Amino acid sequence: MPGELLCDYTKYALSLGEWARYILEGAAACALTAYVFYRSKTVFLLFLPAALIRPVLMKRKLLRFRQEELRREFKEAILILASALSAGYSIENAFSVSQRDLEELYGRDAMITKEFSYISEQIKMNRTVEELFASFAARSGLEEIRNFSVIFGVSKRSRGELVSVVNHVTHIISDRIQVQEEIMVMTAEKQFEQKVMNIMPFFIVLYVDLSSPGFFSQMYETLAGRIIMTCCLVVYLTACLLSARILKIEV
C-alpha cells in the first residue's frame, strides 16, 4: 500500500451521492419544520439553506463512527501484538505475525489490517517501527494510539524491558477502550429514546392537525401565534442540543 494512499482518519470525505442524499434529507427536515411551526412557504425558503447543515453533521458523525471502529480494531491489534512479543518474536516479526492474525479476524480490507500490513512491508525496507507507528498515530487522531506510540518508541530506544512495558501499556489502553465500549452500549438505549423524543413534537402537532383541523389556526395566522411558535422552536432546538450533550460521555 503506497504511503500516499494511507488514510488520514481525522478527515472524512463525503461522496457525491452522500452529499445529495443528506442535502435532500436536510431539505425535508426544513420543509417539515416550516410546516409544523409556521405553515409558510416563505419560511421554508428561508430555512432551506440550513439543509447544508445536514451533510456537515453527518460528515462529523461518520468520522466519529470510523474512529470508534478503528479504536476497537486497535484494541485487538495491540493484544495480538503483545501476545506475539510474549511468545518470543522480535518486534519486527511480531508485526508480521499480528498482521496475519488481524487479516483472519477482520479481513484484508479492515483499517487496522491495512495499517499493520503497511508497517510490515516498510520494516522490510529498513524503516524503523517507531517512525511507522508514529505516522499511524498522527493520522489516527486517537489519543490511545498516540499514547501507545510514544511509550513504545521510548521503550524501544531505551532498550529497556520492551515486552513487559508493551504488555502493561496494552492492558491499560485495552481496559480504557473496553470501558468506552461499555458506556456506548449502556447509553445506546437512551440515545434511541432521545431520537424518538426529538421527533415526537412533530407527530403530536400533525396528529392534532389531522384529527382537529383548524385547532392551531390562531398560531399560524396571528402575530402573537407566530411569536409563540418561534419561541417553541427555540426551546425545541435547545432541548435537542442539551439532550445530545448530556448523552455525550467522554472517558
ABEGO torsion letter per residue (X at the ends): XBAAABBBAABBBBBAAAAAAAAAAAAAAAAAAAAAAAGBAAAAAAAAAAAAAAAAAAAAAAAAAAAAAAAAAAAAAAAAAAAAAAAGBBAAAAAAAAAAAAAAAAEAABAAAAAAAAAAAAAAAGBBAAAAAAAAAAAAGBAAAAAAAAAAAAAAAAGBBAAAAAAAAAAAAAAAAAAAAAAAAAAAAAAAAAAAAAAAAAAAAAAAAAABBGAAAAAAABAAAAAAAAAAAAAAAAAAAAAAAAABBBX
